[in-house]
Amino acid sequence: MMNSKPQHIIAVLILFVSTIISAESAGDTIGPNQSIKDGESLVSESGIFVLGFFNSSGNTNSRYLGLWYNFSTDVVVWVANRRNPVTNSFDTLLQLTEDGNLIISQNQTSNNNTSDAVNMVWSSNSSNSLGKTNITSPIAKLLNSGNLIITNGADGRVIWQSFNYPSDTLLPGMKLGLDKRTKQEWYLTSWKQPYDPSPGDFENRMDTGGSHELYTAINNTIEVRFGPWNGKWFSGVPRMKTYTDERSTYVDNETVAFYLYNMISADSYARLTVFPNYTLARMVWRRGTGKWISYQSKDECDLYNTCGPNGVCNTQELIYCQCYTGFHPKSSTSWNNRDHTLGCERKKKLDCGGKEDFLLVKNLKIPNTLNSTINKSMDLDNCKVGCFNNCSCVAYAPVYLESTDIIPRGCIMWFGDLIDTRLFNQDGQDLYLRLPTSEIKSTNNLNGKNRKISTTIIIAIVVSGLIILSFFIILIFVIKKKKKENETFVQREGIEIATSEDVNRKWKDELNLFDFSTLASMTNNFSCDNKIGEGGFGIVFKGKMVDGQDIAVKRLSKTSGQGLDEFMNEAVLISKLQHRNLVCLLGCCMEGNERILVYEFMQNYSLDNILFGNNRHKLDWQKRVEIITGITRGLLYLHHDSRHRIIHRDLKAGNILLDEFMNPKISDFGTARLFEADTIEKNTRRVIGTYGYMSPEYANGGNFSIKSDVFSFGVLMLEIISGKKNSVCYQNEVDFSLLEQAWILHKDEKSLIFLDECCLSCSFSKSQVLRFIQIGLLCVQAYAIDRPTMSDVLFMLNSENSHIQEPKKPAFSNDGYKDINISEQVCLTNNAVTFTKLEFR
């Protein structure tokens, strides 16, 4: 559902749940006075879940009763005695008593060895669940859902169930919420350590007030708020709409408020787990994959109240904290120093004199509802009237999305400051903000447009619709004809290849097409004097448009066997991408054998020119931090926030361009691949990339995923920190690669030596440098499953106090690289220029 961490945690779990016994099964039930001893287990009827005793690698003398997957024994989803482990495994029993209690007991031999004392370690305390009603012939059963239940033999009523006492994992069908009558809460609590199941300080629970929102908390302090339920998903988690393999349920009535989910597909299993490193992970296991796959997207705007009261967080802006329209920073000095904790305040106070109206702000995670009133039976028109007539009401919003089938849409009214809001690209909710009329007239809104639609426009839309309808039959013929034309396109490597005439016809409405003669004139007939770069796919020239705008013109080589593929791939992909950290494509040209791409011009050229040249002193530590963060945001957009998941496949310093303010922009999408939303990994027999940046799974077997980009990013990040180029081997220093140098210095606690000496004369934070190096090493770990996602990376970069996992040995160290089977070994010097090869770049 929400944030996810992933898979490197699973590998850690394998270490600490080291002795889950492959024991003799006692079926799926036990009756009165029956028991299972340490070494035996219950297995659910379908064989999915196992109940038994296990110990952690952190303390082999501590034994716990737990539930785990039969097909993934390293993943424990429930622990009974997490506060009170068994300290000696012999004579340990799980027993069902006649009065319906499950107990864990342990025999302890007395000093005279003549009698045994029974020590009860844990009890379900279920005998009082039916009040004074007699419990007869109780039965304990492990269900296929992973729920351990105790039923009364007389009437079959459930008198106790493990689903009412979650540990760190929410399984399908398990509730997260509260019983309003009994005040019982169902919430998740992380393990204290990866090897210690006792309760930690990280929780996922439901708010007992407001609209009963879900949130995560560290030491009872909110970390991430997921927004109110809007009828389909939680307001702050629009990506829930992409979870096509599960069905979410939210209930809020007089007696209970809870969230749960169920799996639609019988071929997949899901869990929601809170981990000791303060990560909430949605994990999915699909039959045939043999591994858990994580889904996550978390950035600085997810952190609670990042921009302070009345502030709006927007990751699409360079300065991600903004004020609502009609507001300004409460402290300009703090705001300019990027300290947004004081938030914003109104420019003009509300006088409640009638000269006020409501400004529509779209696509928000709406504010915290604790200082609001909620009326689910009120329609939106009456909601507006109610808010306008109450001088203390500062904003209102519908409870439910307009597209839901729930009628009426409901009403939320806020009083006081608006806390913890963020702006999405799409799928957010509407908020109506109360402002003086003068402020509304002078603004274009946070969304960049005035959302008011006049009656004239509405009439025009209706008339246009009628005209379109009248030509419906004609359009059918046009569509059929165009479909036949498009059938001439050949599908190769996920992109469409065609002749120049086909391309111009197919894309003329989507791409800005330049004439070859026009581009020749702009570049002085592609003069060598205008040449600003060269690679295996062609030459880049500087040009100037008629209006004086500088442009970069990439003329692909006629002899490149990959040129046509990469040209179409880049032109189509990048034209649809909009992000401040991605280079902007202005248009293209395809006439005869000519294939040309036209970009915005970057005054500071590519990052490698500065980083590995004589001018790297221009990059002080703070500028390097900004460049790393900008690249992270660009990759996060490609992997998670764009309409399509895109894998770049050739991220390197030469493909990072710098504008006049040294802001980074990712370029060169010729090798990028488009993924479907639910696709995790792809394979290709044609490996294209740059030595030193390619992940081992990609170089070895052609397997690539978002984790391949993460590896390349990790290499690039370590290069930016050190000012040195990573190489497969050095001519003068054959002992170590750059990654291994970083690893050895980290293990020896001498990582500061790794920092570029050009930064030593500038102001820098020692702890920040060490944290960035550690994050870089996490990204270049040998196995993709261990690497973080880009959302994890952005969170770690911006959270000084966050716990960071200890990295494992990186890939492509001297011993690790020997296993890579490639046809051509290339040795790059420390200052080498990378040229594109036929198969490898």
ZIDA-V880979 format. One line per field, one symbol per residue. ss: DSSP state (H for helix, E for strand, C for the rest). psi: psi as a letter, one per 30 degrees, with the letter a starting at -180 (. if undefined). burial: b if it has 16 or more other ideal C-beta (glycine too) atoms within 10 Angstrom, else e. A space follows every 10 residues. Layout:
BEGIN
ss=???
psi=???
burial=???
END
This chain:
BEGIN
ss=CCCCCCCHHH HHHHHHCCCC CCCEECCCEE ECCCEEECCE EEECCCCCEE EEEEEECCEE EEEEEEEEEC CCCCCEEEEC CCCCCECCCC CEEEEECCCC CEEEEEEEEC CCCCCEEEEE EEECCCCCCC CCCCCCCCEE EECCCCCEEE ECCCCCCEEE EHHHCCCCEE ECCCCEEEEC CCCCEECEEE EEECCEEEEE EEEEEECCCC CCCEEEEECC EEEEECCCEC CCCECCCHHH HHCCCEEEEE EECCCEEEEE EEECCCCEEE EEEEECCCEE EEEEEECCCC CEEEECCCCH HHECCCCCCC EEECCCCCCC EEECCCEEEC CHHHHHCCCC CCCEEECCCC CCCCCEEEEE EEEEECCCHH HEEEECCCCH HHHHHHHHCC CCEEEEECCC CCCCCCCCCC EEEEECCCCC EEECCCCCEE EEEEEEHHHH HCCCCCCCCC CCCCHHHHHH HHHHHHHHHH CHHHHHHHHH HHHHHHCCCE EECCEEECCH HHHHHHHCCC CCECCHHHHH HHCCCCCHHH EEEEECCEEE EEEECCCCCE EEEEEECCCC CCHHHHHHHH HHHHHCCCCC CECCEEEEEE ECCEEEEEEE CCCCCEHHHH HCCCCHHHCC HHHHHHHHHH HHHHHHHHHH HCCCEEECCC CCHHHEEECC CCCEEECCCC CCEEECCCCC EEECCCCCCC CCCCCHHHHH HCEEEHHHHH HHHHHHHHHH HHCCCCCCCC CCCCCCCHHH HHHHHHHCCC HHHHCCHHHC CCCCCHHHHH HHHHHHHHHC ECCHHHCCCH HHHHHHHHCC CCCCCCCCCE CCCHHHHCCC CCCCCCCCCC CCCCCCCCCC C
psi=eblklbffee eeeeefifhj kjlkkgaglk akgllklkfl lkklefgelk kaklllfejf fkkkklklkf fiffjkfkke hffilkfkfk hkkjkjlfgg kkkklkkkkl eggflkkkjj ekkfhffgfg bfkkkkhlkk kjlffgkjlk lkfeggkjfk kfffilcgkj lkfkkjbljf efgkkjlkkl lelfgjflka gkljlkkfab gilkllkjhg kkekkgllkg felkegifff ffifglkkkk kjafelklkl lkkekfglkl ljkklfghkk kjkkjkkfeg lkklkkjkaf ffkkheglkg lkkjffkejf klklkgllke jeeeefggjg efbllkekkk fhgfhlakkk klhljllkge hlkkjfgkle efeeeeeefj ffkfllllel kfflgkklfl kkkkkaljki llklelgalk kjkklkeeee fglglfgglj fkkleeeeee eeeeeeeeef geeeeeeeee eeeeefffkk kkhglkklle eeeeeegfff kjkkkeeeee efghhhkffg kflkaffakk lklklegfkk lkjjjkkffk ffeeeeeeee eeeffgkjkf gkkkkfalkj kbgkjkkklk kjegblefee egafgfffil eeeeeeeeee eeeeeeeeee flfkkkkefh klefgjlkaf ggkkkkaigf glkkklegke klkkfjkkak kffklefeee ggklaffeee eeeeeeeeee efgkkklekk efifekleee eeeeeeeghh ffffkkffff flklkeeeee eeeeeeeefg lekeffkllf eeeeeeegje gkkkkkllkl lgleeffffk jlfjkkjklf gkkkkkleek .
burial=bbbbbbbbbb bbbeebbeeb bebebbebeb ebeebbbbeb bbbbeeebbb bbbbbbeeee ebbbbbbbbe ebbbbbbbbb bbeebbeebe bbbbbbbeeb bbbbbbeeee eeeeeeeeee bbebebbebb eeeebeebbb bbbebbbbbb bbeeeeeebb bbbbebbbbb bbebbbbbee eeeebbbbbb bbebbbbbbb ebbbbbbeee bbbbbbbbee ebbbbbbbbb bbbbbbbbbb eebebbebeb ebeeebbbbb bebeeeebbb bbbbbbbbbb bbbbbbeeee ebbbbbbbbb bbbebbbbbb bbbbbbeeeb bbbbbbbebb beeebeeeeb eebbbbeeeb eeeeebbbbe bbbbbbbbbe bbbbeeebeb eebbebbbee eebbbbbbbb beeeeeebbb bbbbeebbbb bbbbbebbbb bbbbbbeebb eeeebbeeee eeeeeeeeee eeeeeeeeee eeeeeeeeee eeeeeeeebe eebebbbbee ebbbebbeee bebbeeeebb ebbeebeeeb ebbebbbbbb bbbeeeeeee bbbbbbbeeb ebbbbbbbbb bbbbbebebb bbbebbbbbb beeebbbbbb bbebbbbbbb bbeeebeebe bebbbbbbbb bbbbbbbbbb bbeebbbbbb bbbbbbbbee ebbbbbbbbb bbbbbeeeeb bbeeeebbbb bbbbbbbbbe eebbbbbbbb bbbbbbbbbb bbbbbbbbbb eeeeeebbbb bbbebbeeee beebbbebbe eeebeeeebb bbbbbbbbbb bbebbbbbbb bbbbbbbeee ebebbebbeb bbbeebbeee eeeeeeebee eeebebeeeb b
END
